[in-house]
Amino acid sequence: MTDRPTLAERWDRRVAALAASRLPLGTWSVLVLAGVAALVCAMVPVGPDWLGAAGAVVIASAYSWALAARTGGRAVVFGTLAALIGTAAVVIDLDELRTGAAVLTCSVSAVLGVMATKPAVTFLRTVRECVIAVLIAGVGALATVGFEPAIAVTRFEYATLGLAVVGAFAVVFRLGAGLHGLGRRGLVIVVIGGLVLALLLAYAELLRRYGTNDLVSSLLDLVRWSRDHLGAFPRPIVAILGIPALAYGCHMRARRRQGWWVCAFGAAATAAVASSLANPTISRTESLLSLVYGLLIGLVLGFVLIRLDLFFTGSRGRRSRGAEEAAALRPEPPRTAPLL
């Protein structure tokens, strides 16, 4: 006589069967589309006043669920918790709660944008992964302003950037087998990326507080010229660090595990995108153009980094690059599957 499965075993089988089906992904997609539709209607504006807040809660919950599922966590727990926090912030309607919910939504969106990428064998696939990360963060930007936070723009940007970068590195620490998975090449790249991030932040802060009038004036003239003739000015942290790191990291992940450490710096770009609409002094059109310009410049720099990497590893000609791409077969789970 065979033993009957226990209640826990039957529950585990049902959960596994549900995970193997397309129902969770389909439900998640419908929720995200509904949330985006509500947020867009609130921006137009069309419909009742509560659409923006409702859309923000839906996106925050769906993104928290997706990030937990992607990183091997308890998706139902974190998704429900995010829904409760967002709902409480909207119902109680305190500035502190709304701002806190906006910060968490912005940070989760930024980390999810990085974690949702896949290894890229060719540069065209690298472009696709960067665009997907930016689009995910862009939806997070709509949800962030949907909470109507009361913020000081500079502090909000620093807080979300810090949380996003720390969160990305915390996940990558697990994905990359800890510091042992860095290797010499990965350690050099992380040090360089950290220095670039620190220099960009320090330079911006020193320029804002202590810069000479002539230097500030010349830089502002450049920004004004770009806004007058191009419609916007690209954000340096997106164009110089975030997008190049994400592009080069996706390229490396198809070949070496250290690529995840490079991708973590991509959170600098996705965090900037997710917080881009929180600045009331910049129009939505200018924010969009600034994002496009930063993405294009970052992809050019990423292309240069990839070609330099191939050059120094011996893949200099077209045939050599073709052979290198054919051998770049480091596996990773699909985009909708857990990484851990």
N, C-alpha and C positions, 0 to 999 in steps of 0.2 A: 504494500500500500504506500503510495507516494505521499509525502508531506504536503499539506496545503500551504500556499504562501501566506505569510503573515500580512497584517494590515499595512505595516511599513513597506514591505516588499511590493504589495499591490499599488500603494501610493507612488512609490518610486517608478514603477512601470508606467503608470498613467502620466506622470510628469515627463518621463523620457519620450513617450509617444507624442505628447503635446508639443514638446520641443522639436521633435523630428518633423512635425507637420508645418504647413505654411500659415496656420491660423495666427500665431503670435505676431509674425512679421506683417501679415495683412492687417491685423487690428492696429498695430503700431503705426503703419503707414496711413491708415484712415484717420487716426487721432492727430497725427502731425499735419496732414492736409486740412483737417477741420480747424486745428489751432491756427495755422497760417491764414486760412480764409477769415477767421474771426479777427485776427490782428490787422489784416489788410483792410477789412471793413471799418475797423476802428480808426485807422489812419486816414481814410478817405474824407470824412467819416460817413458811414452808412449804418443804420441799425441802432439798437439800444446802446446806452453808455457802458454797459457792463461787458460788451463783447471783447474789448481789449484785455481786461483783467482775466476773463475766462480763457481766452486764447493763450495768455501768458502762463496760466496754471497748467493748461493741457500740455504745452510745449515743455515746460519745466519738468513735469511728471514723465512725459515720454522720453525726454533726453536722459533723465536720471535712470530710468529703467534700461535704456539702451546702453548707457555707459557701464552700469553694473553688469548687464548681461555680457557685454564685450570683454570686460576684464575678469570674468569668472566669479562675480559676486552674486548676491541675492537680489535679483532684478525686481521681484514683486515687493520685497520689503522696502527697497530704496525708492522705487517708483511711487508706492503708496505714501511713504514718508514725505517725499517731495510734494505730492498732491495735498497732503494735510498742511504742510508748512505754507504752501502758496495760497491755499484757501483761507487759512487763518490770517495771513497777511492782508488779503483782500477784504475779508469780512470785518476784521477789527479796525482796519484802515488807519494804522499809525504809520507815520513817515519812516520810523526806524524799522518796522517790520517789512514794509514794502521795499525799502532800500536793501535790507538784508536778503530778501528773496531775489531781488534783481542781481545782487552780487553773486549769489550762489548759482542762479540761472546762467549768468554770463560765464562764470568759471567752468561750469559743467559743459556748456556748449563748446568752449574752447578746447577742453581736453577731449571731448567726444570727436571733434573735428580731426584731431590728430590720430586718435585710436581707430577711427573708421577707415583709415587709409590702408592700402595694400602695397606689397613690394612691386616695384616697377622695373621691368627689364629694359624697356626702351624709354627714350625721352618723352615720346608722345604719351605713354602711359603715366609718366611722371607728371606731365601737365594735367592729365585727367585727375590724378589723385589730389593735386593741389587745388584744383577747381572744386572737387567734392568737399574737401576740408573747409574751404572758404564758404561754400554754400551752406553747409551745416552751421557754421558760426554765424552766417548772415541771418538764418532763421532765429538763432539764439539772440541776435541783436534786436529783432522785432519783439521777442518775448521779454527781453530785458526792459525795454521802454514801455511794454505793456503793463508792467507793475507800477509805472509812474513814480520812480524813485525820486527822493529829494536829496540831491548829491552836490558835492563839490567835485567838479569834473576831474581835476588832477588827482585827487585822492581816490576817487572811484577807479580811474584807469590804473593807478599803481596797485590798488588792492586786488582788482581782478587779474591783472598781469601776474602779480606774485602768486596768487592762489592757483592760477592756471599752470604756470611753469612748475611750481612745487608739486601739484597734482600729477602733471605729466611725468615728471621724473620719478615720482613714487611708483607709478604704474610701470614705467620702463625699468626700474630697479628690479621688479619681479620678472618682467619679460626677458631682460638681458642677463638673468642668472646672477644678479648682484654685481658688485664691483669686479668680481672675478671675470665677468664676461666682457669687460671693457677692452682689455688688450692694450698694447702700446698705441696703436693707431687710434682706437676709440678714446683713450685718455687724452691724447693730443687734441683731438677734435673737440672734446668736451671742454677742455681748458680754453681753447681758442674761442669757442662759442660763448662760454661764460665771460670771457674778457670783452668780447664784442658787445654783449648785452649790458655789462656793467658800464662800459665806456659810453654807449648810447644813452643810457639813463643818466649817468653822471654829467655828461656833456649838456644834455637838455636841461637838467636842473641847474647846473652852474650858469648856463647861458641865460636862463630865465631869471635867476636871482642876482648874479654878479657880472654878467657880460657887459662889455663896454658899449657905449652908445653907438659907435661906428660899426662894431661887429654886429650888434643886434639889428641895426638899421639895414646893413647890407643883406643880411639873411632874410629880414622881413621884405626887402625889395624883391628878392628872388621868389619868396612865397607869393607876394602880390602879383608879380609878373605871371607866375604859373596859374594863379586863380583867374587873372584877367584874360589870358590867352588860351589856357587849356581847361579852365573850369574848376580845377582843384589842384592840390599839391599832395603827392604821395607821402604817406607816413614812413619815415626812415626805418622804424623798427619792423615794419612789414616788408619793405623792399630790400633792406640790407641784411636783415637777420632771419626773420621768420620764414618767408617763402623760400629763400635759397636753402635754408637748413632742412625744410620739409622736402624739397625736391631732391636734394642730395641724400637725405636720409632714406627716402623711398627707393632711390637707386641702390644705395648700399644694402638695404634689407633684402634685396633679391640675391645678394652675394655674401653678405656677412652679417652676423648677429648684432654687431656694433651699430648697425644702421639705426636701431631703435633709439640709441642715445642721441644721435643727431636729430632724429625726428622730434625729440622732446622739445628742442628749441623752436620747433614750428608752432608751439603753443603761444609764443610771442606774437605771431601773426594772427592766429585765430582769436586770441584774447583781444587784440586791437580791433578786429572786425566785429566781435561780439559786443564791444563797448562803443562802437563808432556812432551809433544813433543817440547815445546818451548826452552828447554835447549839444545843447540847444542853440549855440551860436553858429553851428554849421548846418546848412540845409541838407536834405536827404539826397538831392542830386549831387551836391558836392561830395558827400560821404561816399556815394556810389562810384563817382569818377575817381576819387582818391583811392578807393579799393582796387579799381581796375588798373590804374597806373602802378600802384604798388605791386599788384600781382604780376603785371607784365615785366616790370624791372626785376622783380625777384626771380622770375623764371629765366630771364637772360643771365643773371648772376648764377643761378643754379645750373644752367647749361654749361657755363664756363667751368664751374667746379667739377661737374661730371666729366667734362672733356679732359681737364687736368688730371683727374683721378685715373682715367683710362690711359692717358699719355704716360704717366709715371708707373703704371702697372704693366706697360708693354703693349697695350692695345692701341696702336697709333694709326694704322690704316683701316680702310673700310672692311677688308676681309678679316683683319684681326678683331675689329669691333663686332663683326657678325659672329665670329667664333666665340667671342667672349659672351655675347648675349645668349647664344645657344647653350652655353654652359652655366648661365646664371639661373639656377633652378632651386634655390633655397626655398623650401615649402613653408607656407603659413596657412592658418585656417582661413576659410572664406570670410568675406566682409561681414556677413551676418552671423558668424559663429564665434564662440568665445575664444579669446587668445590664450587663455590659461586653462 
